[in-house]
């Protein structure tokens, strides 16, 4: 029986974010595996108390003795954000280029885990051999330092996993895309390409960081007062542009926000940003006149605790903004963030502050490939099969259509959990399904999507909370009045509500003798039903209800 070469996405196929991909090789039932990326996505307001969501790695956890390593393509959170949360249950080696490795170490440091022994640093365009997998890192361009595609070679053939990329002829920081090596790999023969689908609907090219820099300099030259630029901290090329434009316009620059400082420090540690002016502390920046300072800050998506939001509502301790100042939003509006961002824009404009965003000026380019960029990659690599990932279903289906236009013989549509047999066979196809799903980081505990803690919080958020404590004498009688507390119920006549509820409780308790535990549980159930029914009649809400029976 021939060895199988398999591909299985556990996250990032059918959504943008939380990328996790598996490649398997070996005899059926005894495959060796590698994992490519281990990312998160961010929760929205519909899931109270949850910030991070990541793929459920249960399928590979059950096979962890055959998991040879986690290969990281680059340092964006949707590709590395879950590593410190999930690695302890996987326990394998982690492979990353220097900049990504610095940020990985920080993540494990926060968790008080020493990852030094298990983190292997790979040089740019370097190679890693893991059992049947020979992995070569290929330098690409993207909106972060050191983005890599992966050539994954097995005895059954070669796969190119692109990771996130674009074609930027002038990336400003880091190397240009290694198209020479991609052409060589294409000429050698590529069984399948696993490819980024984010911008498949966008015509033309995704644009260059150099063009953004030129335009940013023009804008900053005309601005006369304080300038605040907000951007994704991870975009070091954009950070360098802010430093460059500050110097050219005779201004000092100050970094605001933890992420901004962390990325700056990591970039410097890896030998980048060496020829820029030094940033000054925001506390010192307060003493510099408005026309001589630029702040580069986090919070470009209107995050409630981001530096930009705190500056706009005048709660930031070090950065003050006033009429005639300008804020440059040098970033894309991520779908889903429109409401809070427009609220932030409106607040700034109302206060007499100029707002410059991608809607009005050319101050952002995407880090993902538009259609012309995709054409380049297809022409270089010439794959027999394309498997679109890193997109919602609409992106991936459009990418399948694009692959057909590019005359790729075997485009394969997948979603999370699909197992694709790349070889052997006449052509790659989905032939099995692995369990897949999402885990939520609830506080510092991983919980499943349908966890009781999340259901309870949703209930609390919608219906409020009612708590009743009843004191029971040694003879099993109810002692005095129950203690009633509630939160989140629309009640104005509190005394009347409590008095009438006490009557309902008393009526119910009269029918019970509390001589044994089963009677107590029956009473608790009866009181819950009565109390919620009463609250529904009075308020229209069925509150989350807790009954305490206390023996005295």
FENJOJO-V966288 format. One record per pair of residues at least 4 apart in sequence whose C-alpha atoms are under 6 Angstrom apart, sorted by the first residue. I is the first residue (numbers start at 1). J is the second residue. Records with the same first field share a line. If there is no record, write none. Layout:
BEGIN
I=J / J
END
This chain:
BEGIN
3=26 / 27
4=25 / 26 / 423
5=24 / 25 / 422 / 423
6=23 / 24 / 420 / 421 / 422
7=22 / 23 / 419 / 420
8=21 / 22 / 418 / 419
9=20 / 21 / 22 / 416 / 417
10=20 / 21 / 416 / 417 / 436
11=18 / 19 / 20 / 55 / 416
12=16 / 17 / 18 / 19 / 390
13=389 / 390 / 391 / 415 / 416
14=391 / 392 / 393 / 415
15=391 / 392
16=390 / 391
17=41 / 78
18=39 / 40 / 41 / 54 / 78
19=38 / 39 / 78 / 79
20=37 / 38
21=35 / 36
22=34 / 35
23=33 / 34
24=31 / 32 / 33
25=31 / 32
26=31
27=31
32=66
33=66 / 67 / 68
34=67 / 68 / 69
35=70
36=70 / 71 / 72
37=72 / 79
38=79 / 80 / 82 / 83
39=77 / 78 / 79 / 80 / 81 / 82
40=53 / 54 / 78 / 81 / 82
41=52 / 53 / 78
42=51 / 52
43=51 / 52
50=442
52=441
53=439 / 440
54=438 / 439
55=437 / 438 / 439
56=436 / 437 / 438 / 439
57=61
60=64
64=90
69=92 / 93 / 94
70=94
71=95
72=96
73=148
74=100 / 147
75=80 / 100
77=81
82=86
83=87
84=108
87=91
93=118
94=119
95=120 / 121
96=100 / 101 / 121 / 122
97=101 / 121 / 122 / 123
98=121
108=113
109=113
115=119
122=126
125=137 / 138 / 139
126=136 / 137
127=135 / 136
128=135
129=133 / 134
132=154
133=153 / 154
134=152 / 153
135=151 / 152
136=150 / 151
137=148 / 149 / 150
138=148 / 149 / 150
139=148 / 177 / 178
140=147 / 148 / 177
141=165 / 166 / 177
142=165 / 166 / 367
143=235 / 367
144=234 / 235
149=161 / 162 / 163
150=160 / 161
151=159 / 160
152=158 / 159
153=157 / 158
157=191
158=190 / 191
159=190 / 191 / 192 / 193
160=193
161=193 / 194
162=195
164=196
165=368
166=367 / 368 / 369
167=373
168=208
170=208 / 210
171=209
173=237
182=380
183=380 / 381
186=190 / 380 / 381 / 382
190=383
191=383 / 384
192=383 / 384 / 385 / 386
193=383 / 386
194=387 / 388
195=388 / 389
196=389 / 390
197=388 / 389 / 390 / 391 / 395
198=391
199=369 / 370
200=370 / 371
202=370
203=370 / 371
204=371 / 372
205=370 / 372 / 373
206=366 / 369 / 370
207=365
212=216 / 363
213=241
217=221 / 245
224=291
225=290 / 291 / 325
226=290 / 291 / 325
227=294 / 326 / 327
228=294 / 295 / 327
229=296 / 327 / 328
230=296 / 297 / 298 / 300 / 329 / 330
231=300 / 330 / 331
233=259 / 260
241=245
246=251
247=251
251=292 / 293
252=293
253=279 / 293 / 294 / 295
254=279 / 280 / 281 / 282 / 295
255=295 / 296 / 297
256=297
257=297 / 298 / 307
267=272
268=272 / 273
282=318
283=318
298=306 / 307
299=303 / 306 / 307 / 308
302=309 / 340 / 341
304=309
310=315 / 316
311=316
323=352 / 353
324=352 / 353
325=353
326=353 / 354 / 355
327=355
328=356 / 357
329=357
330=363 / 364
331=364
338=342
342=346
346=350
348=353
349=353
358=362 / 363
369=373 / 374
378=382
384=408 / 409
385=410 / 411
386=411
387=412
388=396
391=395 / 396
400=411
403=408
404=408
414=418
417=433 / 434 / 435 / 436
418=433
419=430 / 432 / 433
420=429 / 430 / 431
421=428 / 429
422=428
439=447 / 448
440=446 / 447
441=445 / 446
452=456
457=461
459=463
460=464 / 465 / 544
463=541 / 542 / 543
464=487 / 488 / 489 / 543
465=486 / 487 / 543 / 544 / 545
466=485 / 486 / 543 / 545
467=484 / 485 / 545 / 546 / 547
468=483 / 484 / 547
469=482 / 483 / 547 / 548 / 549
470=482 / 549
471=478 / 479 / 550 / 551
472=476 / 477 / 478 / 479 / 550 / 551 / 552
473=477 / 552
476=514
498=502
514=519 / 520
527=531
532=542
535=539
536=540 / 541 / 542
END
